[in-house]
Amino acid sequence: MNDLPNAGWRSFICGFRLMWLPQLRWLVIIPLGINVLLFMALFHQGSVWASAGIAAAMSALPDWLGFLDSLFWLLYGAVFLLIFVYSFVTVANLIGSPFYGVLAERVAHHLKGEAADSGQQGIVALVWTSVSREIHKILYYLPRVMLLVLLGMIPGLNLIGALLWFLFSAWMMTLQYTDFSADNQGLSFKALRQSLQGSRLSGLTFGALVALSNMLPVLNLLAVPAAVCGGTHFWLQRQGMLENPSTNGKSLL
């Protein structure tokens, strides 16, 4: 199959449509609710710590610097937003991985026109493999991120660091969200990477759209389950497994 960028954005859009299918909603809503509650709790606790820290700092300053109170709170909000944006995907994937493995399997059955296996034993097996696989991906990700961080510290080379960081993030998003389906088919993470070598253009397009959506507050709450659905569509499409025209995703656009 030709490696065209429109294959990436079509799968990305299909993901947002697929995630709201009645038979899939519970696999989207439950991890979404857990993630929202978690970050609300973190925001509350962070506010308590920030309030104590800002109060201590302000008490040590003269009264004429009282305007810094608002500045400190603005800085806290900016820092929390940055932490939220860049940590949300990792935390959401860890928490939601037991659900997302099942979600990818159900989406694959739907796209191929097959009946979903509702056996509890299969779901338990998916939960275990999804969590262990997620840890494996983090171990793949961390050393490469450290290398990019070191590269960004070298004068001159840091000028291209931002571009390399975004391209790597896009590639990781593609690996992340096609891996659920590859794992369900029994493929190793290494085999997945090798399989996607011939789909770098469309894969980077899909991953870039996911990465951009993850940077937008509120939208990033929906982007993760949508990316699981879209990544499943992308994987099956690249593997030539969407033979039924009524379920190949075009009708969803």
C-alpha positions as CSV (number, residue, x, y, z in Angstrom):
1,M,0.0,0.0,0.0
2,N,1.3,3.5,-0.9
3,D,2.5,5.5,2.1
4,L,0.4,8.6,1.8
5,P,-0.2,11.3,4.5
6,N,-4.0,11.2,4.0
7,A,-4.0,7.7,5.4
8,G,-2.8,9.2,8.7
9,W,-5.3,12.0,9.0
10,R,-8.2,9.7,7.9
11,S,-7.4,7.3,10.7
12,F,-7.1,10.2,13.1
13,I,-10.5,11.5,12.2
14,C,-12.0,8.0,12.3
15,G,-10.8,7.6,15.8
16,F,-13.0,10.4,17.1
17,R,-16.0,8.8,15.3
18,L,-15.3,5.3,16.4
19,M,-14.9,6.1,20.1
20,W,-18.6,7.0,20.5
21,L,-20.0,3.8,19.2
22,P,-22.5,2.5,21.8
23,Q,-20.7,-0.8,22.4
24,L,-17.4,1.1,23.0
25,R,-18.4,4.0,25.2
26,W,-17.8,2.3,28.5
27,L,-14.2,1.6,27.5
28,V,-13.8,5.3,26.9
29,I,-15.8,6.9,29.7
30,I,-14.3,4.8,32.6
31,P,-10.6,5.6,32.1
32,L,-11.5,9.1,31.1
33,G,-13.4,9.6,34.4
34,I,-10.5,8.1,36.4
35,N,-8.0,10.5,34.6
36,V,-10.1,13.6,35.2
37,L,-10.6,12.7,38.9
38,L,-6.8,12.1,39.3
39,F,-5.8,15.4,37.8
40,M,-8.5,17.3,39.8
41,A,-7.0,15.7,42.9
42,L,-3.5,16.7,41.8
43,F,-4.6,20.2,41.0
44,H,-6.2,20.6,44.4
45,Q,-3.2,19.2,46.3
46,G,-0.9,21.3,44.1
47,S,-3.0,24.4,45.0
48,V,-2.7,23.6,48.7
49,W,1.1,23.4,48.4
50,A,1.3,26.5,46.2
51,S,-0.8,28.5,48.6
52,A,1.4,27.6,51.5
53,G,4.6,28.3,49.5
54,I,3.3,31.6,48.2
55,A,2.1,32.7,51.6
56,A,5.5,31.9,53.1
57,A,7.3,33.8,50.3
58,M,5.0,36.9,50.6
59,S,5.4,37.0,54.3
60,A,9.2,37.4,53.8
61,L,8.7,40.3,51.3
62,P,7.9,44.0,52.1
63,D,4.3,45.2,51.7
64,W,5.1,47.2,48.5
65,L,5.9,43.9,46.7
66,G,2.4,42.7,47.4
67,F,1.6,42.7,43.6
68,L,3.9,39.6,43.3
69,D,1.2,37.5,44.9
70,S,-0.9,37.5,41.6
71,L,2.3,36.9,39.6
72,F,3.2,33.9,41.7
73,W,-0.2,32.4,41.2
74,L,0.0,33.1,37.4
75,L,3.4,31.3,37.4
76,Y,1.9,28.4,39.3
77,G,-0.9,28.1,36.8
78,A,1.5,28.1,33.9
79,V,3.8,25.5,35.4
80,F,0.8,23.2,36.3
81,L,-0.5,23.6,32.7
82,L,2.9,22.5,31.3
83,I,3.1,19.6,33.6
84,F,-0.5,18.6,32.8
85,V,0.1,18.8,29.0
86,Y,3.4,16.8,29.0
87,S,2.6,14.2,31.7
88,F,-1.1,13.5,30.8
89,V,-0.4,11.1,28.0
90,T,2.0,9.0,30.0
91,V,-0.2,8.8,33.0
92,A,-3.4,8.4,31.0
93,N,-1.9,5.5,29.1
94,L,-0.7,3.8,32.3
95,I,-4.1,4.1,33.9
96,G,-6.1,3.4,30.8
97,S,-4.0,0.6,29.3
98,P,-6.1,-2.2,30.7
99,F,-9.2,-0.6,29.0
100,Y,-7.4,0.5,25.9
101,G,-6.1,-3.0,25.0
102,V,-9.8,-4.2,25.1
103,L,-10.9,-1.1,23.3
104,A,-8.4,-1.7,20.4
105,E,-9.6,-5.3,20.2
106,R,-13.3,-4.3,20.1
107,V,-12.6,-1.6,17.4
108,A,-10.7,-4.2,15.3
109,H,-13.6,-6.6,15.5
110,H,-16.0,-3.8,14.5
111,L,-13.9,-2.7,11.6
112,K,-13.5,-6.2,10.3
113,G,-17.2,-7.0,10.8
114,E,-16.5,-9.7,13.3
115,A,-18.3,-10.6,16.5
116,A,-16.5,-9.4,19.6
117,D,-15.2,-11.9,22.2
118,S,-16.9,-11.0,25.4
119,G,-15.1,-13.8,27.5
120,Q,-13.9,-12.5,30.8
121,Q,-10.8,-14.6,30.6
122,G,-9.7,-12.9,27.4
123,I,-10.2,-9.5,29.0
124,V,-8.1,-10.4,32.1
125,A,-5.3,-11.6,29.8
126,L,-5.5,-8.3,27.8
127,V,-5.3,-6.3,31.1
128,W,-2.1,-8.0,32.1
129,T,-0.3,-7.8,28.7
130,S,-1.4,-4.2,28.2
131,V,0.1,-3.0,31.5
132,S,3.4,-4.9,30.9
133,R,3.6,-3.6,27.3
134,E,3.1,-0.1,28.5
135,I,6.1,-0.4,30.8
136,H,8.1,-1.8,27.9
137,K,7.3,1.3,25.8
138,I,8.3,3.6,28.5
139,L,11.7,1.9,28.7
140,Y,12.1,2.4,24.9
141,Y,11.1,6.0,25.2
142,L,13.2,7.3,28.1
143,P,16.7,6.8,26.8
144,R,15.8,8.4,23.5
145,V,14.3,11.4,25.3
146,M,17.4,11.8,27.4
147,L,19.5,11.8,24.2
148,L,17.3,14.5,22.8
149,V,17.6,16.6,26.0
150,L,21.4,16.3,25.9
151,L,21.4,17.2,22.2
152,G,19.3,20.3,23.1
153,M,22.0,21.5,25.4
154,I,24.7,21.6,22.7
155,P,25.0,25.1,21.2
156,G,24.1,25.1,17.6
157,L,22.5,21.7,17.6
158,N,19.8,22.9,19.9
159,L,18.4,24.9,17.0
160,I,17.1,21.7,15.4
161,G,16.3,20.1,18.8
162,A,12.7,21.4,18.7
163,L,12.0,19.8,15.3
164,L,13.7,16.5,16.2
165,W,11.7,16.5,19.5
166,F,8.4,17.0,17.7
167,L,9.2,14.3,15.0
168,F,10.2,11.9,17.7
169,S,7.0,12.7,19.6
170,A,4.9,12.1,16.5
171,W,6.7,8.8,15.9
172,M,6.1,7.7,19.5
173,M,2.4,8.6,19.2
174,T,2.2,6.3,16.2
175,L,4.0,3.5,17.9
176,Q,1.9,4.0,21.1
177,Y,-1.5,3.8,19.5
178,T,-0.9,1.1,16.9
179,D,0.8,-1.1,19.5
180,F,-2.5,-2.0,21.2
181,S,-3.6,-3.8,18.0
182,A,-0.2,-5.2,17.3
183,D,-0.1,-6.6,20.9
184,N,-3.5,-8.1,20.5
185,Q,-2.2,-9.9,17.4
186,G,0.8,-11.3,19.3
187,L,3.4,-9.1,17.6
188,S,6.4,-7.9,19.7
189,F,7.1,-4.2,20.1
190,K,10.2,-4.7,17.9
191,A,8.1,-6.3,15.2
192,L,5.7,-3.4,15.3
193,R,8.5,-0.9,14.7
194,Q,9.9,-2.9,11.8
195,S,6.4,-3.2,10.3
196,L,5.8,0.6,10.4
197,Q,9.2,1.4,8.7
198,G,7.5,1.5,5.3
199,S,4.7,3.8,6.6
200,R,6.7,6.6,8.1
201,L,5.0,9.4,6.1
202,S,1.5,8.4,7.0
203,G,2.6,7.3,10.4
204,L,4.2,10.6,11.2
205,T,1.1,12.4,10.0
206,F,-1.1,10.4,12.3
207,G,1.3,10.8,15.2
208,A,1.7,14.5,14.6
209,L,-2.0,15.1,14.8
210,V,-2.2,13.1,18.0
211,A,0.7,15.0,19.5
212,L,-0.8,18.3,18.6
213,S,-4.2,17.4,20.1
214,N,-2.5,16.2,23.3
215,M,-1.1,19.7,23.7
216,L,-4.6,21.3,23.8
217,P,-6.3,21.3,27.2
218,V,-9.7,19.6,27.3
219,L,-9.2,18.1,23.8
220,N,-6.3,16.0,25.2
221,L,-8.9,14.3,27.5
222,L,-10.6,12.9,24.4
223,A,-7.5,12.5,22.3
224,V,-6.1,9.4,24.1
225,P,-9.1,7.1,23.5
226,A,-9.6,8.6,20.0
227,A,-6.0,7.8,19.2
228,V,-6.5,4.2,20.4
229,C,-9.4,3.8,18.0
230,G,-7.6,5.7,15.2
231,G,-4.4,3.8,15.7
232,T,-6.3,0.5,15.4
233,H,-7.8,1.7,12.1
234,F,-4.4,2.8,10.9
235,W,-2.8,-0.5,11.8
236,L,-5.5,-2.6,10.2
237,Q,-5.4,-0.4,7.1
238,R,-1.7,-0.7,6.7
239,Q,-1.9,-4.4,7.2
240,G,-4.5,-4.7,4.5
241,M,-7.1,-6.2,6.9
242,L,-10.0,-3.8,6.1
243,E,-11.5,-5.7,3.2
244,N,-15.1,-4.8,3.9
245,P,-15.8,-1.4,2.3
246,S,-18.6,-0.7,4.8
247,T,-16.2,-0.9,7.7
248,N,-13.0,0.4,6.3
249,G,-13.4,3.8,7.9
250,K,-14.4,5.8,4.8
251,S,-18.1,5.7,5.8
252,L,-17.1,7.3,9.1
253,L,-15.7,10.4,7.5
